[in-house]
Amino acid sequence: MIKVYLYLKENALLAFGVMYFLFSVIIKIICNLNYLIPCLWKTIFGFECFSCGFTTSVVEVFKGNFFLAWEINKLTFFIAPLLIYVFIKDFLNFSIKSNY
């Protein structure tokens, strides 16, 4: 438990971003309120980027609508597992290097 606290303390900005994203997704699912970060690319340039719809797709995955999530953004099923793998690998490397 101490290692998790130290990891979150060392990576506070990343932890804040992930917690904000998860909190926003949960609020979107439960209350249907949209506190999600808008796509900056679409806001500035006026057209969608390759990751537009990623958050909406994640919301649909949490709801259990996998086929709809696939239709919204197919990259969700490749990027989300990759991000989970990178976070787990980084945490394991951190826990091996720490002396606690």
DSSP file (Angstrom, degrees, kcal/mol; ACC not computed):
  #  RESIDUE AA STRUCTURE BP1 BP2  ACC     N-H-->O    O-->H-N    N-H-->O    O-->H-N    TCO  KAPPA ALPHA  PHI   PSI    X-CA   Y-CA   Z-CA
    1    1 A M     >        0   0    0      0, 0.0     4,-2.0     0, 0.0     5,-0.1   0.000 360.0 360.0 360.0 -35.3    0.0    0.0    0.0
    2    2 A I  H  >  +     0   0    0      1,-0.2     4,-2.6     2,-0.2     5,-0.2   0.884 360.0  54.3 -65.4 -37.7    2.9    2.3    0.7
    3    3 A K  H  > S+     0   0    0      2,-0.2     4,-2.6     1,-0.2    -1,-0.2   0.885 106.6  51.0 -64.8 -38.1    4.3    1.7   -2.7
    4    4 A V  H  > S+     0   0    0      2,-0.2     4,-2.6     1,-0.2     5,-0.2   0.932 111.3  48.1 -63.8 -44.7    1.0    2.7   -4.4
    5    5 A Y  H  X S+     0   0    0     -4,-2.0     4,-2.3     1,-0.2    -2,-0.2   0.925 113.6  46.7 -60.8 -45.9    1.0    5.9   -2.3
    6    6 A L  H  X S+     0   0    0     -4,-2.6     4,-2.4     2,-0.2    -1,-0.2   0.884 112.2  50.8 -65.8 -38.1    4.6    6.7   -3.2
    7    7 A Y  H  X S+     0   0    0     -4,-2.6     4,-2.1     2,-0.2    -2,-0.2   0.931 112.5  45.9 -63.8 -45.7    4.0    5.9   -6.9
    8    8 A L  H  < S+     0   0    0     -4,-2.6     7,-0.3     1,-0.2    -2,-0.2   0.866 112.7  51.4 -65.6 -35.7    0.9    8.2   -7.0
    9    9 A K  H >< S+     0   0    0     -4,-2.3     3,-0.8    -5,-0.2    -2,-0.2   0.905 112.0  45.6 -67.1 -41.3    2.9   10.9   -5.2
   10   10 A E  H 3< S+     0   0    0     -4,-2.4     3,-0.2     1,-0.3    -2,-0.2   0.843 121.7  38.1 -70.8 -32.8    5.7   10.7   -7.6
   11   11 A N  T 3X S+     0   0    0     -4,-2.1     4,-2.7    -5,-0.2    -1,-0.3  -0.378  75.2 144.0-112.2  51.2    3.4   10.7  -10.6
   12   12 A A  H <>  +     0   0    0     -3,-0.8     4,-2.7     1,-0.2     5,-0.2   0.875  69.1  50.3 -62.9 -41.8    0.8   13.2   -9.2
   13   13 A L  H  > S+     0   0    0      2,-0.2     4,-2.2    -3,-0.2    -1,-0.2   0.926 113.8  45.3 -64.8 -44.2    0.0   14.9  -12.5
   14   14 A L  H  > S+     0   0    0      2,-0.2     4,-2.4     1,-0.2     5,-0.2   0.919 113.5  50.2 -63.2 -44.3   -0.6   11.6  -14.3
   15   15 A A  H  X S+     0   0    0     -4,-2.7     4,-2.6    -7,-0.3    -2,-0.2   0.897 110.1  50.6 -62.5 -40.7   -2.7   10.3  -11.3
   16   16 A F  H  X S+     0   0    0     -4,-2.7     4,-2.6    -5,-0.2    -1,-0.2   0.918 110.6  49.4 -62.8 -43.1   -4.8   13.5  -11.4
   17   17 A G  H  X S+     0   0    0     -4,-2.2     4,-2.3     2,-0.2    -2,-0.2   0.914 113.2  45.5 -62.5 -44.3   -5.4   13.1  -15.1
   18   18 A V  H  X S+     0   0    0     -4,-2.4     4,-2.7     2,-0.2     5,-0.2   0.916 113.9  48.9 -66.8 -43.0   -6.5    9.5  -14.8
   19   19 A M  H  X S+     0   0    0     -4,-2.6     4,-2.7    -5,-0.2     5,-0.2   0.902 111.5  49.7 -64.1 -40.5   -8.7   10.2  -11.8
   20   20 A Y  H  X S+     0   0    0     -4,-2.6     4,-2.7    -5,-0.2    -1,-0.2   0.928 111.9  48.6 -62.5 -44.6  -10.3   13.1  -13.6
   21   21 A F  H  X S+     0   0    0     -4,-2.3     4,-2.3     2,-0.2    -2,-0.2   0.942 114.3  44.7 -60.9 -48.5  -11.0   11.0  -16.7
   22   22 A L  H  X S+     0   0    0     -4,-2.7     4,-2.4     1,-0.2    -2,-0.2   0.906 114.0  49.8 -64.3 -41.4  -12.5    8.1  -14.6
   23   23 A F  H  X S+     0   0    0     -4,-2.7     4,-2.5    -5,-0.2    -1,-0.2   0.912 111.4  49.3 -62.1 -42.8  -14.6   10.5  -12.5
   24   24 A S  H  X S+     0   0    0     -4,-2.7     4,-2.2     2,-0.2    11,-0.3   0.888 111.1  49.4 -64.7 -39.6  -15.9   12.2  -15.7
   25   25 A V  H  X S+     0   0    0     -4,-2.3     4,-2.2     2,-0.2    -2,-0.2   0.914 111.7  48.5 -65.6 -42.6  -16.8    8.9  -17.2
   26   26 A I  H  X S+     0   0    0     -4,-2.4     4,-2.8     2,-0.2     5,-0.3   0.921 112.1  48.6 -64.5 -43.7  -18.6    7.7  -14.1
   27   27 A I  H  X>S+     0   0    0     -4,-2.5     4,-2.2     1,-0.2     6,-1.0   0.891 111.0  51.7 -61.6 -39.4  -20.5   11.1  -13.9
   28   28 A K  H  X5S+     0   0    0     -4,-2.2     4,-0.7     4,-0.2    -2,-0.2   0.902 113.9  43.5 -63.8 -40.8  -21.4   10.7  -17.6
   29   29 A I  H  <5S+     0   0    0     -4,-2.2    -2,-0.2     2,-0.1    -1,-0.2   0.933 122.9  34.8 -70.5 -46.7  -22.7    7.2  -17.1
   30   30 A I  H  <5S+     0   0    0     -4,-2.8    -3,-0.2    -5,-0.2    -2,-0.2   0.948 136.3  15.9 -77.6 -50.3  -24.7    7.8  -13.8
   31   31 A C  H  <5S-     0   0    0     -4,-2.2    -3,-0.2    -5,-0.3    -2,-0.1   0.502  90.9-126.0-106.3  -6.6  -26.0   11.4  -14.3
   32   32 A N     << +     0   0    0     -5,-0.7     2,-0.4    -4,-0.7    -4,-0.2   0.828  60.8 144.7  59.3  33.6  -25.5   11.9  -18.0
   33   33 A L        -     0   0    0     -6,-1.0     2,-1.0    -9,-0.1    -1,-0.2  -0.875  47.1-136.9-100.7 135.3  -23.6   15.1  -17.3
   34   34 A N        +     0   0    0     -2,-0.4    -9,-0.1     1,-0.1   -10,-0.1  -0.776  44.3 146.2-100.6  97.2  -20.7   15.9  -19.6
   35   35 A Y        +     0   0    0     -2,-1.0    -1,-0.1   -11,-0.3   -11,-0.1   0.042  36.4 129.3-109.5  22.0  -17.6   17.0  -17.7
   36   36 A L        -     0   0    0    -12,-0.2   -15,-0.1     1,-0.1    -2,-0.0  -0.414  69.2-101.1 -79.1 154.0  -15.3   15.4  -20.2
   37   37 A I        -     0   0    0     -2,-0.1    18,-0.1     1,-0.1    -1,-0.1  -0.596  41.0-126.0 -74.0 127.5  -12.4   17.3  -21.8
   38   38 A P        -     0   0    0      0, 0.0     2,-0.6     0, 0.0     3,-0.1  -0.335  32.1 -90.9 -72.4 158.5  -13.3   18.3  -25.3
   39   39 A C     >  -     0   0    0      1,-0.2     4,-1.9     2,-0.1     5,-0.1  -0.575  33.1-160.3 -70.2 115.8  -11.1   17.4  -28.3
   40   40 A L  H  > S+     0   0    0     -2,-0.6     4,-2.6     2,-0.2     5,-0.3   0.861  89.3  56.6 -67.3 -35.4   -8.6   20.3  -28.7
   41   41 A W  H  >>S+     0   0    0      1,-0.2     4,-2.9     2,-0.2     5,-0.5   0.938 110.3  43.4 -60.6 -47.7   -7.8   19.3  -32.2
   42   42 A K  H  >5S+     0   0    0      1,-0.2     4,-1.3     3,-0.2    -1,-0.2   0.865 114.0  51.9 -67.2 -36.0  -11.5   19.5  -33.3
   43   43 A T  H  <5S+     0   0    0     -4,-1.9    -2,-0.2     2,-0.2    -1,-0.2   0.906 119.1  34.3 -66.4 -42.2  -12.0   22.8  -31.4
   44   44 A I  H  <5S+     0   0    0     -4,-2.6    -2,-0.2    -5,-0.1    -3,-0.2   0.932 132.0  26.0 -80.3 -48.3   -9.0   24.5  -33.0
   45   45 A F  H  <5S-     0   0    0     -4,-2.9    -3,-0.2    -5,-0.3    -2,-0.2   0.640  95.6-127.2 -99.0 -15.8   -9.0   23.0  -36.5
   46   46 A G  S  <<S+     0   0    0     -4,-1.3     2,-0.3    -5,-0.5    -4,-0.2   0.496  75.7  85.0  87.2   2.6  -12.7   22.1  -37.0
   47   47 A F  S    S-     0   0    0     -6,-0.4    -2,-0.2     0, 0.0    -1,-0.2  -0.957  81.1 -93.9-136.4 159.8  -12.3   18.5  -38.0
   48   48 A E        -     0   0    0     -2,-0.3     2,-0.1    -3,-0.1     0, 0.0  -0.354  30.1-145.7 -76.0 145.9  -12.0   15.2  -36.1
   49   49 A C    >   -     0   0    0     -2,-0.1     3,-1.1     1,-0.0    -1,-0.1  -0.380  37.8 -91.6 -94.6-179.3   -8.7   13.6  -35.3
   50   50 A F  T 3  S+     0   0    0      1,-0.2    25,-0.2    -2,-0.1    -2,-0.1   0.731 125.3  48.4 -68.8 -21.1   -8.1    9.8  -35.2
   51   51 A S  T >  S+     0   0    0      2,-0.1     3,-2.1    24,-0.1     4,-0.3   0.387  77.1 126.3-102.4   5.0   -8.9    9.7  -31.5
   52   52 A C  T <  S+     0   0    0     -3,-1.1    -4,-0.0     1,-0.3     0, 0.0  -0.428  76.0  27.8 -61.5 133.1  -12.1   11.6  -31.6
   53   53 A G  T 3> S+     0   0    0     -2,-0.1     4,-2.5    20,-0.1    -1,-0.3   0.392  84.1 119.4  94.6  -1.9  -14.8    9.6  -29.9
   54   54 A F  H <> S+     0   0    0     -3,-2.1     4,-2.3     2,-0.2     5,-0.1   0.936  77.8  44.2 -61.7 -47.3  -12.3    7.7  -27.7
   55   55 A T  H  > S+     0   0    0     -4,-0.3     4,-2.4     2,-0.2    -1,-0.2   0.910 113.9  49.8 -66.0 -42.0  -13.9    8.9  -24.5
   56   56 A T  H  > S+     0   0    0      1,-0.2     4,-2.0     2,-0.2    -1,-0.2   0.890 110.8  51.3 -62.3 -38.2  -17.4    8.2  -25.7
   57   57 A S  H  X S+     0   0    0     -4,-2.5     4,-2.0     2,-0.2    -2,-0.2   0.894 108.4  50.8 -65.1 -40.2  -16.2    4.8  -26.7
   58   58 A V  H  X S+     0   0    0     -4,-2.3     4,-2.3     2,-0.2    -2,-0.2   0.901 108.1  53.1 -63.9 -40.8  -14.8    4.2  -23.2
   59   59 A V  H  X S+     0   0    0     -4,-2.4     4,-1.6     1,-0.2    -2,-0.2   0.921 109.6  48.7 -59.1 -43.9  -18.2    5.3  -21.7
   60   60 A E  H  X>S+     0   0    0     -4,-2.0     5,-2.6     1,-0.2     4,-0.8   0.846 108.3  53.9 -67.3 -33.3  -19.9    2.7  -23.9
   61   61 A V  H ><5S+     0   0    0     -4,-2.0     3,-0.8     3,-0.2    -1,-0.2   0.930 108.1  49.8 -63.8 -44.6  -17.4    0.0  -22.9
   62   62 A F  H 3<5S+     0   0    0     -4,-2.3    -2,-0.2     1,-0.3    -1,-0.2   0.825 110.1  51.3 -63.5 -31.2  -18.2    0.7  -19.2
   63   63 A K  H 3<5S-     0   0    0     -4,-1.6    -1,-0.3    -5,-0.2    -2,-0.2   0.657 120.1-112.6 -77.5 -15.7  -21.9    0.5  -20.1
   64   64 A G  T <<5S+     0   0    0     -3,-0.8     2,-1.4    -4,-0.8     3,-0.2   0.528  77.1 130.8  95.8   7.7  -21.3   -2.9  -21.8
   65   65 A N     >< +     0   0    0     -5,-2.6     4,-2.2     1,-0.2     5,-0.2  -0.604  21.1 160.2 -92.9  74.3  -22.1   -1.7  -25.3
   66   66 A F  H  > S+     0   0    0     -2,-1.4     4,-2.2     1,-0.2    -1,-0.2   0.868  70.0  51.1 -68.4 -37.9  -19.0   -3.2  -26.9
   67   67 A F  H  > S+     0   0    0     -3,-0.2     4,-2.0     2,-0.2    -1,-0.2   0.902 112.0  46.8 -68.3 -39.4  -20.3   -3.2  -30.5
   68   68 A L  H  > S+     0   0    0      2,-0.2     4,-2.2     1,-0.2    -2,-0.2   0.903 111.4  52.3 -65.9 -40.5  -21.4    0.5  -30.3
   69   69 A A  H  X S+     0   0    0     -4,-2.2     4,-2.3     1,-0.2    -2,-0.2   0.888 108.5  51.4 -61.4 -38.7  -18.0    1.3  -28.7
   70   70 A W  H  < S+     0   0    0     -4,-2.2    -1,-0.2     1,-0.2    -2,-0.2   0.898 110.6  48.2 -63.9 -41.1  -16.3   -0.4  -31.7
   71   71 A E  H  < S+     0   0    0     -4,-2.0     3,-0.2     1,-0.2    -2,-0.2   0.859 111.4  50.3 -68.5 -35.0  -18.4    1.6  -34.1
   72   72 A I  H  < S-     0   0    0     -4,-2.2     2,-0.3     1,-0.3    -2,-0.2   0.955 135.5 -11.3 -69.0 -50.5  -17.6    4.9  -32.4
   73   73 A N    ><  -     0   0    0     -4,-2.3     3,-1.1    -5,-0.2     4,-0.3  -0.821  53.0-166.0-156.7 111.3  -13.8    4.4  -32.3
   74   74 A K  T >  S+     0   0    0     -2,-0.3     3,-1.0     1,-0.2     4,-0.2   0.740  85.1  71.6 -70.1 -24.5  -12.0    1.2  -33.1
   75   75 A L  T >> S+     0   0    0      1,-0.2     4,-3.4   -25,-0.2     3,-1.5   0.710  79.2  77.9 -66.5 -19.4   -8.8    2.4  -31.5
   76   76 A T  H <> S+     0   0    0     -3,-1.1     4,-1.8     1,-0.3    -1,-0.2   0.889  90.6  53.1 -56.1 -40.0  -10.2    2.1  -28.1
   77   77 A F  H <4 S+     0   0    0     -3,-1.0    -1,-0.3    -4,-0.3    -2,-0.2   0.546 118.3  35.9 -78.3  -6.2   -9.8   -1.6  -28.1
   78   78 A F  H <> S+     0   0    0     -3,-1.5     4,-1.1    -4,-0.2    -2,-0.2   0.729 120.3  43.3-107.8 -40.0   -6.1   -1.2  -29.0
   79   79 A I  H  X S+     0   0    0     -4,-3.4     4,-2.9     2,-0.2     5,-0.2   0.910 108.4  55.9 -77.3 -43.2   -5.1    1.9  -27.0
   80   80 A A  H  X S+     0   0    0     -4,-1.8     4,-2.3    -5,-0.4     5,-0.2   0.936 110.7  43.6 -59.7 -49.6   -6.8    1.1  -23.7
   81   81 A P  H  > S+     0   0    0      0, 0.0     4,-2.4     0, 0.0    -1,-0.2   0.883 113.9  52.8 -62.6 -34.5   -5.1   -2.3  -23.2
   82   82 A L  H  X S+     0   0    0     -4,-1.1     4,-2.4     2,-0.2    -2,-0.2   0.920 109.6  47.6 -64.8 -43.4   -1.8   -0.7  -24.3
   83   83 A L  H  X S+     0   0    0     -4,-2.9     4,-2.5     2,-0.2    -1,-0.2   0.900 111.3  51.0 -63.9 -41.0   -2.2    2.1  -21.7
   84   84 A I  H  X S+     0   0    0     -4,-2.3     4,-2.5    -5,-0.2     5,-0.2   0.921 110.8  49.4 -61.7 -43.8   -3.1   -0.4  -19.0
   85   85 A Y  H  X S+     0   0    0     -4,-2.4     4,-2.7     1,-0.2    -2,-0.2   0.917 111.1  49.0 -60.5 -44.7    0.0   -2.4  -19.8
   86   86 A V  H  X S+     0   0    0     -4,-2.4     4,-2.5     2,-0.2    -2,-0.2   0.908 112.1  48.3 -64.4 -42.3    2.3    0.6  -19.8
   87   87 A F  H  X S+     0   0    0     -4,-2.5     4,-2.4     2,-0.2    -2,-0.2   0.921 113.6  46.6 -64.5 -43.7    0.9    1.8  -16.4
   88   88 A I  H  X S+     0   0    0     -4,-2.5     4,-2.6     2,-0.2    -2,-0.2   0.924 113.8  48.2 -64.7 -43.8    1.3   -1.7  -14.8
   89   89 A K  H  X S+     0   0    0     -4,-2.7     4,-2.4    -5,-0.2    -2,-0.2   0.908 112.4  49.0 -62.8 -42.2    4.8   -2.0  -16.2
   90   90 A D  H  X S+     0   0    0     -4,-2.5     4,-2.2    -5,-0.2    -1,-0.2   0.902 111.9  48.9 -64.5 -41.3    5.8    1.4  -15.0
   91   91 A F  H  X S+     0   0    0     -4,-2.4     4,-2.8     2,-0.2    -2,-0.2   0.916 111.0  49.7 -65.4 -42.3    4.4    0.7  -11.5
   92   92 A L  H  X S+     0   0    0     -4,-2.6     4,-1.9     2,-0.2    -2,-0.2   0.906 111.3  48.9 -64.4 -40.2    6.2   -2.7  -11.3
   93   93 A N  H  X S+     0   0    0     -4,-2.4     4,-1.9     2,-0.2    -1,-0.2   0.899 112.4  49.6 -63.0 -39.8    9.5   -1.0  -12.4
   94   94 A F  H  X S+     0   0    0     -4,-2.2     4,-2.1     1,-0.2    -2,-0.2   0.921 110.5  49.2 -63.0 -45.2    8.9    1.7   -9.7
   95   95 A S  H  < S+     0   0    0     -4,-2.8    -1,-0.2     1,-0.2    -2,-0.2   0.825 110.4  50.8 -69.3 -29.7    8.2   -0.9   -7.0
   96   96 A I  H  < S+     0   0    0     -4,-1.9    -1,-0.2    -5,-0.2    -2,-0.2   0.900 113.5  45.3 -70.9 -39.7   11.3   -2.8   -7.9
   97   97 A K  H  < S+     0   0    0     -4,-1.9    -2,-0.2    -5,-0.2    -1,-0.2   0.790  97.5  86.5 -75.2 -27.6   13.5    0.4   -7.7
   98   98 A S  S  < S-     0   0    0     -4,-2.1   -95,-0.0    -5,-0.1     0, 0.0  -0.401  72.4-140.8 -76.1 154.3   11.9    1.6   -4.4
   99   99 A N              0   0    0      1,-0.2    -1,-0.1    -2,-0.1    -4,-0.1   0.321 360.0 360.0 -95.8   6.4   13.4    0.4   -1.1
  100  100 A Y              0   0    0     -5,-0.1    -1,-0.2   -98,-0.0   -97,-0.1   0.466 360.0 360.0 -90.7 360.0   10.1    0.0    0.8
